[in-house]
């Protein structure tokens, strides 16, 4: 078979900044851009790319923090996904995996032995051929380094080359390895030098099989990364394809909108709604919008008063008017149906979600808080600074909670230097009360929403609700194999897991991010795949 239907596992917790810089813009800058765009934007400036065969990707900040494909766990994935490839790729619209470096795969009935047949005539950028031994070396190195999302390979016990075109994986437990092999992180196949794990071997270069090679990297500059076509790419260069890719750092969304309008960019994501409206209908631009798999969550500190009282946590969750929050986002968010976003395995629309103001008042009164009690619930909520949408959500939440006697302080903090360190303080009383961040999966399945965020941790990674529930832990530990062998039972388990979280209320599900992409109207073949957040597979595109 050349395709396989969904379900897939995950395991150990991970550590990657769960925040995307986006394209933050000051109000004054947005206003200026609106005025300029309303009057028409001059195209007289120098085109950044200089050639029609260059795809110009406008990013909100510098992208690359790690070149090693086994260690990469951040925004450089948008570049690496064009220089490295995986055995399979997941199609979020069909819910099936498709072949990339593998043309077909089979599994044993118990889903513990998988054999992948490799594509013929594939070469690394070095000119060396892709072989089963090379696949084995890459996956084993990724597993050995235990970086990035390497935990996705945890079920793998043994990898064996079979002949000249096949590689066999033997697993310790059932798992859908075709889905694992399609992960956005830690699933790249790359060339491994003998005798070294040195990440410098991969620095500012490309050791993959992908359609593009790294031409230049200028950290800190506007034109940060340039890729050029790998002429011996197995997929060929037929048709009017882009032969170069430029990743250009444009911190202001207003500037990005101007560049797109002037024809100096090919793609930009996450344009604020008020700017997006000015770009609709322009003959040289196309607007794409779709809900993502990025969920905005608020993790409530279960170890700190007053949120150590489940009644107070449930009161906060029920006091919020989620419909008003979504409306205030002006199209940047859609409502969530739980923790698992629409389009993913085990998504459901039938959960009994919070949103009962009368219940909120009763819970607060029972806990000794609320109007007339003389006791105010004082909470501090932090979020990664630079997100206008989250700031707006915070302001709405503050106004909604005030009539309940809940005083919410909303603080935007720099992720790495302020929000993250505050959350990791040893004394729970020194930490924030509510930690807001985006969460998205490492591979196309929902377990990381639970395993990485809510499973009990001795040393805190991303369980920033500091939550512990042995029953939930057992369900999390067993759902991976269940997903591979009995998907219907796994769907029921995921529902039970969400019901536990609704009951114990360590989390606020505030909305799902809506991808807002603007592309040059010359681009054909663009598909926004939420399984690969913000990645554009440029070789799949052609120019009119």
Secondary structure, DSSP 8 states (H G I E B T S, - for coil): --EEE------S---------TT---HHHHHHHHHHHHT-----S--SS-STTEEEEEESS---S---TTT--STTHHHHTTT-B-SEEEETTTTEEEESSEEEEEE-TTS-EEEEEE-TT-B-TTS-B--HHHHHHHHHHHHHHT-TTGGGGTTEEEEEEETTTEEEEEESS---HHHHTT-SSS--B----TT---GGGGTTS--S-SSEEEEEE-TTSSEEEEEEE-TT-TT---SS---EEEEEE---HHHHHHHHHTT--SEEE---HHHHHHHTT-TTEEEEEEEEEEEEEEEE-TTSTTTTSHHHHHHHHHH--HHHHHHHTTTSEE--SSSS-TTSTT--S-------HHHHHHHHHHTT-BTTTTB-EEEEEEEETT-HHHHHHHHHHHHHHHTTTEEEEEEEE-IIIIIHHHHT-SSGGGS-SEEEEEE--SSSSSHHHHHTTTS--SS-SS-TT----HHHHHHHHHHHHHHHH-HHHHHHHHHHHHHHHHHH--EEEEEEEEEEEEEETTEES----TTSTT---GGG-EE-
